[in-house]
Amino acid sequence: YEAFVADNTPALQAIREGLSKPYLHPPARGLYPDFEHYARFRELARTLVGEAMYYEVVGKPGRAMDSRLDCLEFGVTVPRGGLLSTDLVGVAIEGIGNSHAVPLLPQLSPQDLQRAASRLERIKAKRVDFGDVMLEEGYSSASMMQESAKLSSPSMFLSHCVDFSNFEWKSLWQEARFTFSNKEAIVRATLDYYKALAKEQRGPYTGTSSVQAPRNCWAELSNMGPDFVVSARALHAKGEA
């Protein structure tokens, strides 16, 4: 444990310095946004918990709780400016930090408990509103649709159809619908849908959504129905709770 903490001290110092600064996730625009850093974020969360385990072994539960709260704050911070997938990464990081945190409580001194409670209040104030997440999801989806539109034209579609053996009829039909659709109308409908979702989801968690997904081929291909929003909001609400 001691060797693990020593090896990872530079990373632990970097994350703590980062948590003291303003943060905004880079916007994800276009067809191929880069999400490779998500895995590194989760690994960094596990490193913070590894440090907490070290402090538990050496009999410093207060320091162990500080490390777990660092992980919790990291998870709360990550989604700011990000997509729905970014929010789910934040939820996962929170779960890593919260694991085995409750058994520490009886071991904490009154001073440690007070410090933890005060910090939890500060962390709570940093939480990202789920409505902001849905709004960014809308901007990203609209951007992806616009990029897809640039790659889609009747002439390109017909050139793809020279050899039908290379296509499944279902995918061919979906491509045809998108190629000959009113893409500007689809973009506007997509943004309107996510703006309505963002407004709705800023309210209390209810486990339902009354916002109807737009009726177009992009919505069908992208699985934009409210069910996925409700399930993601449940995980977000669990973290808040």
For each residue, the residues with C-beta under 8 A, 3 or more apart:
1: 4 5 50 53 54 57 58
2: 5 6 54
3: 6 7
4: 1 7 8 50 51 54
5: 1 2 8 9 12 50 51 54
6: 2 3 9
7: 3 4
8: 4 5 11 12 47 50 51
9: 5 6 12 13
10: 13 14
11: 8 14 15 44 47
12: 5 8 9 15 16 47 48 51
13: 9 10 16 17
14: 10 11 17 18
15: 11 12 18 19 44 48 70 74
16: 12 13 19 20 70
17: 13 14 20 21
18: 14 15 21 23
19: 15 16 70 73 74 77
20: 16 17
21: 17 18
22:
23: 18 77 80 81
24: 80 81
25: 78 79 80 81 82 86
26: 81
27: 81 136 139 140
28: 33 35 82 83 86 136 140
29: 33 139 140 143
30: 33 143 144 147
31: 144 147 148
32:
33: 28 29 30 140
34: 37
35: 28 38 85
36: 39 40
37: 34 40 41
38: 35 41 42 85 86 89
39: 36 42 43
40: 36 37 43 44
41: 37 38 44 45 74 78 89 93
42: 38 39 45 46 89 92 93 96
43: 39 40 46 47
44: 11 15 40 41 47 48 74
45: 41 42 48 49 71 74 75 92 93 96 97
46: 42 43 49 50 96
47: 8 11 12 43 44 50 51
48: 12 15 44 45 51 52 67 68 70 71 74 96 97
49: 45 46 52 53 67 68 71 96 97 99
50: 1 4 5 8 46 47 53 54
51: 4 5 8 12 47 48 54 55 67
52: 48 49 55 56 63 64 65 67 68 71
53: 1 49 50 56 57 64
54: 1 2 4 5 50 51 57 58
55: 51 52 58 60 61 63 64 67
56: 52 53 59 60 61 64 104
57: 1 53 54
58: 1 54 55
59: 56
60: 55 56 63 64
61: 55 56 64 65 104 107 108 112
62: 65 66 108 109 111 112 115
63: 52 55 60 66 67
64: 52 53 55 56 60 61 67 68 104
65: 52 61 62 68 69 101 104 108 112 116
66: 62 63 69 70 115
67: 48 49 51 52 55 63 64 70 71
68: 48 49 52 64 65 71 72 97 98 101 104
69: 65 66 72 73 97 116 119 120 123
70: 15 16 19 48 66 67 73 74 97
71: 45 48 49 52 67 68 74 75 93 94 96 97
72: 68 69 75 76 94 97 98 123
73: 19 69 70 76 77 119 123 126
74: 15 19 41 44 45 48 70 71 77 78 93 97
75: 45 71 72 78 90 91 92 93 94 95 96 97 239
76: 72 73 79 90 94 123 126 127 128 239
77: 19 23 73 74 80 90 126
78: 25 41 74 75 82 86 89 90 93
79: 25 76 82 86 87 89 90 128 133
80: 23 24 25 77 128 132
81: 23 24 25 26 27 86 136
82: 25 28 78 79 85 86 87 89 90 133 136
83: 28 86 87 133 136 137 140
84: 87 88 133 134 137 228 229 232
85: 35 38 82 88 89
86: 25 28 38 78 79 81 82 83 89 90 133
87: 79 82 83 84 90 91 128 130 133 232 236
88: 84 85 91 92 232 235
89: 38 41 42 78 79 82 85 86 92 93
90: 75 76 77 78 79 82 86 87 93 94 128 239
91: 75 87 88 94 95 235 236 238 239
92: 42 45 75 88 89 95 96
93: 41 42 45 71 74 75 78 89 90 96 97
94: 71 72 75 76 90 91 97 98 239
95: 75 91 92 98 99 239
96: 42 45 46 48 49 71 75 92 93 99
97: 45 48 49 68 69 70 71 72 74 75 93 94 101
98: 68 72 94 95 101
99: 49 95 96
100: 103 104
101: 65 68 97 98 104 105
102: 105
103: 100 106 107
104: 56 61 64 65 68 100 101 107 108
105: 101 102 108 113
106: 103
107: 61 103 104
108: 61 62 65 104 105 112 113 116
109: 62 112 113
110: 113 114
111: 62 114 115
112: 61 62 65 108 109 115 116
113: 105 108 109 110 116 117
114: 110 111 117 118
115: 62 66 111 112 118 119
116: 65 69 108 112 113 119 120
117: 113 114 120 121
118: 114 115 121 122
119: 69 73 115 116 122 123
120: 69 116 117 123 124
121: 117 118 124 125
122: 118 119 125 126
123: 69 72 73 76 119 120 126 127
124: 120 121 127
125: 121 122
126: 73 76 77 122 123
127: 76 123 124 240
128: 76 79 80 87 90 132 133
129: 132 133 202
130: 87 133 134 201 202 233 236 237
131: 134 135 197 198 199 200 201 202
132: 80 128 129 135 136 198
133: 79 82 83 84 86 87 128 129 130 136 137 236
134: 84 130 131 137 138 194 197 198 201 229
135: 131 132 138 139 194 195 198
136: 27 28 81 82 83 132 133 139 140
137: 83 84 133 134 140 141 194
138: 134 135 141 142 190 191 193 194 195 197 198
139: 27 29 135 136 142 143 191 194
140: 27 28 29 33 83 136 137 143 144
141: 137 138 144 145 190 194 222 224
142: 138 139 145 146 187 190 191 194
143: 29 30 139 140 146 147
144: 30 31 140 141 147 148
145: 141 142 148 149 183 186 187 190 218
146: 142 143 149 150 183 187
147: 30 31 143 144 150 151
148: 31 144 145 151 152 178
149: 145 146 152 183
150: 146 147
151: 147 148 156
152: 148 149 156 157 175 178 179 183
153: 156 157 179
154: 157 158 179 180
155: 158 159
156: 151 152 153 159 160 179
157: 152 153 154 160 161 175 176 179 180
158: 154 155 161 162
159: 155 156 162
160: 156 157 166 167 175
161: 157 158 164 167 172
162: 158 159
163: 166
164: 161 167 172
165:
166: 160 163
167: 160 161 164 171 172
168: 171 172
169: 172 173
170: 173 174
171: 167 168 174 175
172: 161 164 167 168 169 175 176
173: 169 170 176 177
174: 170 171 177 178 217 220 221
175: 152 157 160 171 172 178 179
176: 157 172 173 179 180
177: 173 174 180 181 217
178: 148 152 174 175 181 183 217 218 221
179: 152 153 154 156 157 175 176
180: 154 157 176 177
181: 177 178 185 186 216 217 218
182: 185 186
183: 145 146 149 152 178 186 187
184: 187 188
185: 181 182 188 189 216
186: 145 181 182 183 189 190 214 216 217 218
187: 142 145 146 183 184 190 191
188: 184 185 191 192
189: 185 186 192 193 214 216 219
190: 138 141 142 145 186 187 193 194 214 218 219 224
191: 138 139 142 187 188 194 195
192: 188 189 195 196 214
193: 138 189 190 196 197 211 213 214 219 224
194: 134 135 137 138 139 141 142 190 191 197 198
195: 135 138 191 192 198 199
196: 192 193 199 200 211
197: 131 134 138 193 194 200 201 209 211 226 229
198: 131 132 134 135 138 194 195 201 202
199: 131 195 196 202
200: 131 196 197 203 209 210 211
201: 130 131 134 197 198 209 229 233
202: 129 130 131 198 199
203: 200 206
204:
205: 233 234 236 237
206: 203
207: 230 234
208: 230
209: 197 200 201 226 229 230
210: 200 226
211: 193 196 197 200 226
212: 226
213: 193 219 224 225 226
214: 186 189 190 192 193 218 219 224
215: 219
216: 181 185 186 189 219 220
217: 174 177 178 181 186 220 221
218: 145 178 181 186 190 214 221 222 224
219: 189 190 193 213 214 215 216 222 224 225
220: 174 216 217 223
221: 174 178 217 218
222: 141 218 219
223: 220 228
224: 141 190 193 213 214 218 219 228
225: 213 219 228 229
226: 197 209 210 211 212 213 229 230
227: 230 231
228: 84 223 224 225 231 232
229: 84 134 197 201 209 225 226 232 233
230: 207 208 209 226 227 233 234
231: 227 228 234 235
232: 84 87 88 228 229 235 236
233: 130 201 205 229 230 236 237
234: 205 207 230 231 237 238
235: 88 91 231 232 238 239
236: 87 91 130 133 205 232 233 239 240
237: 130 205 233 234 240 241
238: 91 234 235 241
239: 75 76 90 91 94 95 235 236
240: 127 236 237
241: 237 238
